[in-house]
Amino acid sequence: MTENSSHPGHPSESTDGLDDQALYQELVGQTAKVDWSEIERFFAKGQVVRVDASLDLVAVAMAMIRDRAEQFKAWQADGGIAPLEAETARHWASGEATLWAVVTPPWILVQEAEGGPTRH
């Protein structure tokens, strides 16, 4: 997490002028391993989105930023992305999960993963 930001990994500059490849690389650089304590307050505000480990966390963030609604809706329909549920939050709070996050204000996309975020 960045020290001077209200969100972990908050983008430092606008992504509007970036092509998809540059945006993807920018988001990779902003993706970080996080502890539950760093995102718990955002969960309380309803701002945490769970991304299934089968999906590329950065690709999901890019789809959200680029407003690729059809792709996003397909992931929602398949259960690949969803608001974080209390049961999963309790599991994550136990400290047994490895969590990776990327911020797409006001949302924090979080993925439980072994070692690192999933990229396909």
MILO-206745 format. One line per 5 residues: number of its first residue (from 1); their letters; for each residue x, y, z of N, C-alpha, C. Coordinates in Angstrom, 1 decimal. Layout:
! MILO-206745
NUM) A) X/Y/Z/X/Y/Z/X/Y/Z | ...
***
This chain:
! MILO-206745
1) MTENS) 0.8/-1.2/0.0/0.0/0.0/0.0/0.9/1.2/0.0 | 0.4/2.3/-0.6/1.1/3.5/-0.6/0.8/4.3/0.7 | 1.7/4.9/1.2/1.6/5.6/2.5/0.6/6.8/2.4 | 0.7/7.6/1.4/0.0/8.8/1.3/-1.3/8.7/0.5 | -1.9/7.6/0.4/-3.0/7.4/-0.4/-4.2/6.9/0.4
6) SHPGH) -5.4/7.2/0.0/-6.6/6.6/0.7/-6.9/5.2/0.2 | -6.3/4.8/-0.9/-6.5/3.5/-1.5/-5.2/2.8/-1.7 | -5.1/1.5/-1.5/-3.8/0.8/-1.8/-3.5/0.9/-3.3 | -2.3/1.3/-3.6/-1.9/1.3/-5.0/-2.6/2.3/-5.9 | -3.2/3.3/-5.3/-4.0/4.4/-6.0/-3.2/4.9/-7.2
11) PSEST) -3.8/4.9/-8.3/-3.1/5.4/-9.5/-2.6/6.8/-9.3 | -1.3/7.0/-9.7/-0.7/8.3/-9.4/-1.0/9.3/-10.6 | -1.4/8.8/-11.7/-1.7/9.7/-12.8/-2.9/9.1/-13.6 | -3.4/9.9/-14.5/-4.6/9.5/-15.3/-4.2/8.4/-16.3 | -5.1/7.5/-16.5/-4.8/6.4/-17.4/-5.5/6.6/-18.8
16) DGLDD) -6.2/7.7/-18.9/-7.0/8.0/-20.1/-6.2/7.9/-21.4 | -4.9/8.5/-21.4/-4.1/8.6/-22.6/-3.3/7.3/-22.9 | -3.4/6.3/-22.1/-2.6/5.1/-22.3/-3.3/4.1/-23.2 | -2.5/3.4/-24.1/-3.1/2.4/-24.9/-3.2/1.1/-23.9 | -3.9/0.1/-24.4/-4.2/-1.1/-23.6/-2.9/-1.7/-23.0
21) QALYQ) -1.9/-1.8/-23.8/-0.6/-2.5/-23.4/0.0/-1.6/-22.3 | 0.1/-0.3/-22.4/0.6/0.6/-21.4/-0.2/0.6/-20.2 | -1.5/0.6/-20.3/-2.4/0.6/-19.2/-2.2/-0.8/-18.4 | -2.1/-1.9/-19.1/-1.9/-3.2/-18.5/-0.6/-3.1/-17.6 | 0.5/-2.6/-18.2/1.7/-2.5/-17.5/1.6/-1.6/-16.3
26) ELVGQ) 0.9/-0.5/-16.4/0.7/0.4/-15.3/0.0/-0.3/-14.2 | -1.0/-1.0/-14.5/-1.8/-1.7/-13.5/-1.0/-2.9/-12.9 | -0.2/-3.6/-13.6/0.7/-4.6/-13.1/1.6/-3.9/-12.0 | 2.1/-2.8/-12.3/2.9/-2.1/-11.3/2.2/-1.6/-10.1 | 0.9/-1.5/-10.2/0.1/-1.0/-9.0/-0.5/-2.2/-8.3
31) TAKVD) -0.3/-3.4/-8.8/-0.9/-4.6/-8.1/0.1/-5.0/-7.0 | -0.5/-5.2/-5.8/0.3/-5.5/-4.6/-0.3/-6.6/-3.7 | 0.6/-7.3/-3.1/0.1/-8.2/-2.0/-0.3/-7.3/-0.8 | -1.5/-7.7/-0.3/-2.0/-6.9/0.8/-2.5/-7.8/2.0 | -2.5/-7.2/3.1/-3.1/-7.9/4.3/-4.5/-7.4/4.4
36) WSEIE) -5.3/-8.3/5.0/-6.7/-8.0/5.2/-6.9/-6.7/5.9 | -6.1/-6.4/6.9/-6.2/-5.2/7.7/-6.1/-3.9/6.8 | -5.5/-4.0/5.7/-5.3/-2.9/4.8/-6.6/-2.6/3.9 | -7.4/-3.6/3.8/-8.6/-3.4/2.9/-9.9/-3.6/3.7 | -9.8/-3.9/5.0/-11.0/-4.2/5.8/-12.0/-3.0/5.8
41) RFFAK) -11.4/-1.8/6.0/-12.3/-0.6/6.0/-13.0/-0.4/4.7 | -12.4/-0.8/3.6/-13.0/-0.6/2.3/-14.1/-1.7/2.1 | -13.9/-2.8/2.7/-15.0/-3.9/2.7/-16.2/-3.3/3.5 | -16.0/-2.7/4.6/-17.1/-2.1/5.4/-17.8/-1.1/4.6 | -17.2/-0.4/3.6/-17.9/0.6/2.8/-18.5/-0.1/1.5
46) GQVVR) -18.3/-1.4/1.4/-18.8/-2.0/0.2/-18.0/-1.8/-1.1 | -16.7/-1.5/-0.9/-15.9/-1.2/-2.1/-14.9/-2.3/-2.5 | -15.1/-3.5/-1.9/-14.2/-4.5/-2.3/-14.9/-5.5/-3.2 | -14.2/-5.8/-4.3/-14.8/-6.8/-5.3/-13.8/-8.0/-5.3 | -14.4/-9.1/-5.2/-13.6/-10.4/-5.2/-13.5/-10.8/-6.6
51) VDASL) -12.2/-11.1/-7.0/-11.9/-11.6/-8.4/-11.5/-13.1/-8.2 | -12.1/-14.0/-8.9/-11.8/-15.4/-8.8/-10.4/-15.7/-9.3 | -9.7/-16.6/-8.7/-8.3/-16.9/-9.1/-8.2/-17.4/-10.5 | -9.3/-17.8/-11.1/-9.2/-18.3/-12.5/-9.1/-17.1/-13.5 | -9.3/-15.9/-13.0/-9.2/-14.7/-13.9/-7.9/-13.9/-13.7
56) DLVAV) -7.6/-13.2/-14.7/-6.4/-12.3/-14.6/-6.8/-11.0/-13.9 | -6.3/-10.8/-12.7/-6.7/-9.7/-11.9/-6.5/-8.4/-12.6 | -5.4/-8.2/-13.3/-5.1/-7.0/-14.0/-6.0/-6.8/-15.2 | -6.4/-7.9/-15.9/-7.3/-7.7/-17.0/-8.7/-7.3/-16.5 | -9.1/-7.8/-15.4/-10.4/-7.4/-14.8/-10.3/-5.9/-14.5
61) AMAMI) -9.2/-5.4/-13.9/-9.1/-4.0/-13.6/-9.1/-3.2/-14.8 | -8.5/-3.6/-15.9/-8.4/-2.9/-17.1/-9.8/-2.8/-17.8 | -10.6/-3.9/-17.7/-11.9/-3.9/-18.2/-12.8/-2.9/-17.5 | -12.6/-2.8/-16.2/-13.4/-1.9/-15.4/-13.0/-0.4/-15.8 | -11.7/-0.2/-15.9/-11.3/1.2/-16.2/-11.7/1.6/-17.6
66) RDRAE) -11.7/0.6/-18.6/-12.0/0.9/-20.0/-13.6/0.8/-20.2 | -14.3/0.5/-19.1/-15.8/0.4/-19.2/-16.2/-0.6/-20.2 | -15.6/-1.8/-20.2/-15.9/-2.9/-21.0/-17.0/-3.7/-20.4 | -18.2/-3.1/-20.4/-19.4/-3.6/-19.7/-19.8/-5.1/-20.0 | -19.7/-5.4/-21.3/-20.1/-6.8/-21.7/-19.2/-7.8/-21.1
71) QFKAW) -17.9/-7.6/-21.1/-17.0/-8.5/-20.5/-17.2/-8.6/-19.0 | -17.4/-7.5/-18.4/-17.6/-7.4/-17.0/-18.8/-8.1/-16.6 | -19.9/-8.0/-17.3/-21.2/-8.6/-17.0/-21.0/-10.2/-17.2 | -20.2/-10.6/-18.2/-20.0/-12.0/-18.4/-19.3/-12.6/-17.2 | -18.3/-11.9/-16.7/-17.6/-12.4/-15.5/-18.5/-12.4/-14.3
76) QADGG) -19.4/-11.4/-14.1/-20.3/-11.4/-13.0/-21.3/-12.6/-13.2 | -21.8/-12.9/-14.4/-22.7/-14.0/-14.6/-22.1/-15.3/-14.3 | -20.8/-15.5/-14.6/-20.1/-16.7/-14.3/-19.6/-16.8/-12.9 | -19.8/-15.8/-12.1/-19.3/-15.8/-10.7/-17.8/-15.5/-10.5 | -17.2/-15.1/-11.6/-15.8/-14.7/-11.6/-15.5/-13.5/-10.8
81) IAPLE) -16.4/-12.6/-10.8/-16.3/-11.4/-10.0/-17.6/-11.1/-9.2 | -17.5/-10.6/-8.0/-18.7/-10.4/-7.2/-18.3/-9.5/-6.0 | -19.3/-8.8/-5.5/-19.0/-8.1/-4.2/-18.5/-9.1/-3.2 | -17.5/-8.7/-2.4/-17.0/-9.6/-1.4/-18.1/-9.9/-0.3 | -18.2/-11.2/-0.1/-19.2/-11.7/0.9/-18.6/-11.8/2.2
86) AETAR) -19.4/-11.7/3.3/-19.0/-11.8/4.7/-18.2/-13.1/5.0 | -18.7/-14.2/4.4/-18.0/-15.5/4.7/-16.6/-15.4/4.2 | -16.4/-14.9/3.0/-15.0/-14.8/2.4/-14.2/-13.8/3.2 | -14.8/-12.7/3.6/-14.1/-11.7/4.4/-13.6/-12.3/5.7 | -14.4/-13.2/6.3/-14.0/-13.8/7.6/-12.8/-14.7/7.3
91) HWASG) -12.8/-15.5/6.2/-11.7/-16.3/5.9/-10.4/-15.5/5.6 | -10.6/-14.4/4.9/-9.4/-13.6/4.6/-8.9/-12.9/5.9 | -9.8/-12.6/6.8/-9.4/-12.0/8.1/-8.6/-12.9/8.9 | -8.8/-14.2/8.7/-8.0/-15.2/9.5/-6.5/-15.2/9.2 | -6.1/-14.6/8.1/-4.7/-14.5/7.8/-4.2/-15.6/7.0
96) EATLW) -5.1/-16.6/6.7/-4.6/-17.8/6.0/-4.5/-17.6/4.5 | -5.1/-16.5/4.0/-5.1/-16.3/2.5/-4.0/-15.4/2.1 | -3.5/-15.6/0.9/-2.6/-14.7/0.2/-3.5/-13.8/-0.7 | -3.5/-12.5/-0.4/-4.4/-11.6/-1.1/-3.5/-10.6/-2.0 | -4.0/-10.4/-3.2/-3.4/-9.4/-4.1/-4.5/-8.5/-4.5
101) AVVTP) -4.2/-7.2/-4.6/-5.2/-6.2/-4.9/-4.6/-5.2/-5.9 | -5.6/-4.6/-6.6/-5.3/-3.5/-7.5/-6.5/-2.5/-7.4 | -6.3/-1.3/-7.4/-7.3/-0.3/-7.2/-7.8/0.3/-8.5 | -9.1/0.4/-8.6/-9.8/1.1/-9.7/-10.8/2.0/-9.0 | -10.4/3.1/-8.5/-11.3/3.9/-7.7/-12.7/4.0/-8.2
106) PWILV) -13.7/3.9/-7.3/-13.6/3.7/-5.9/-13.5/2.2/-5.5 | -13.3/1.3/-6.4/-13.2/-0.1/-6.1/-11.8/-0.6/-5.8 | -11.8/-1.7/-5.0/-10.5/-2.4/-4.8/-10.8/-3.8/-5.2 | -10.1/-4.3/-6.2/-10.3/-5.6/-6.7/-9.3/-6.5/-6.0 | -9.8/-7.6/-5.4/-8.9/-8.4/-4.6/-9.1/-9.9/-5.0
111) QEAEG) -7.9/-10.5/-5.1/-7.9/-11.9/-5.5/-7.1/-12.7/-4.5 | -7.7/-13.9/-4.1/-6.9/-14.8/-3.3/-6.1/-15.7/-4.2 | -4.8/-15.7/-4.0/-3.9/-16.5/-4.9/-2.7/-17.0/-4.1 | -2.2/-18.1/-4.7/-0.9/-18.6/-4.2/0.2/-17.9/-4.8 | 1.0/-17.2/-4.0/2.2/-16.6/-4.5/2.1/-15.3/-5.1
116) GPTRH) 1.3/-15.2/-6.2/1.1/-13.9/-6.9/-0.2/-13.9/-7.6 | -0.6/-12.7/-8.1/-1.9/-12.6/-8.8/-1.9/-13.4/-10.1 | -3.1/-13.9/-10.4/-3.2/-14.7/-11.6/-3.2/-13.9/-12.8 | -2.4/-14.3/-13.8/-2.3/-13.7/-15.1/-2.4/-14.8/-16.1 | -3.2/-14.6/-17.2/-3.4/-15.6/-18.2/-2.8/-15.1/-19.5
***
